[in-house]
């Protein structure tokens, strides 16, 4: 049987410490997300004529024939 290399010996010595650190890091659950808040209230859209630029009025925008 051959003698293990120095790197293999170091790996064998460090294995328990690394395994303990790995288990400690992976067993902690991440912080849960905060509860969802209600959606922000937005202004109502209104009708198409109320969103216009203030010049055109409903029913009075067509040209008239004499």
C-alpha positions as CSV (number, residue, x, y, z in Angstrom):
1,X,0.0,0.0,0.0
2,X,1.3,3.4,-0.9
3,X,1.6,6.3,1.5
4,X,-1.0,9.1,0.9
5,X,0.3,12.4,-0.3
6,X,0.5,15.4,1.9
7,X,-2.6,16.9,0.2
8,X,-4.6,13.8,0.9
9,X,-3.5,13.9,4.6
10,X,-4.5,17.6,4.9
11,X,-7.9,16.8,3.3
12,X,-8.6,14.0,5.7
13,X,-7.7,16.2,8.7
14,X,-9.9,19.1,7.5
15,X,-12.9,17.0,6.5
16,X,-14.8,17.0,9.8
17,X,-14.4,20.8,10.2
18,X,-15.5,21.5,6.6
19,X,-18.5,19.1,7.0
20,X,-19.6,20.8,10.2
21,X,-19.4,24.3,8.5
22,X,-21.3,23.0,5.5
23,X,-24.1,21.5,7.6
24,X,-24.3,24.7,9.7
25,X,-24.6,26.9,6.6
26,X,-27.1,24.8,4.8
27,X,-29.4,24.1,7.8
28,X,-30.3,27.7,8.4
29,X,-33.4,28.7,6.5
30,X,-33.3,32.0,4.7
31,X,-35.3,34.9,6.1
32,X,-38.9,34.6,4.9
33,X,-40.2,37.3,2.7
34,X,-42.3,40.0,4.5
35,X,-46.0,39.7,4.1
36,X,-47.4,41.3,0.9
37,X,-48.9,44.7,1.5
38,X,-52.1,45.9,-0.1
39,X,-51.6,47.4,-3.6
40,X,-51.1,51.1,-3.7
41,X,-54.3,53.0,-4.5
42,X,-54.2,54.8,-7.9
43,X,-56.3,57.5,-9.3
44,X,-59.3,56.4,-11.4
45,X,-59.0,56.8,-15.1
46,X,-62.4,58.5,-15.7
47,X,-64.0,58.6,-19.2
48,X,-62.2,59.4,-22.5
49,X,-63.6,62.9,-22.5
50,X,-62.4,63.7,-19.0
51,X,-58.9,62.6,-20.0
52,X,-58.8,64.9,-23.1
53,X,-56.7,68.0,-23.3
54,X,-59.6,70.3,-22.3
55,X,-60.4,71.7,-25.7
56,X,-62.5,69.0,-27.4
57,X,-65.8,68.3,-25.8
58,X,-67.9,65.2,-26.4
59,X,-70.4,65.6,-29.1
60,X,-69.1,68.9,-30.4
61,X,-66.0,67.9,-32.2
62,X,-67.6,67.1,-35.6
63,X,-67.6,69.6,-38.3
64,X,-71.1,70.8,-39.3
65,X,-72.4,71.1,-42.8
66,X,-74.7,74.0,-43.7
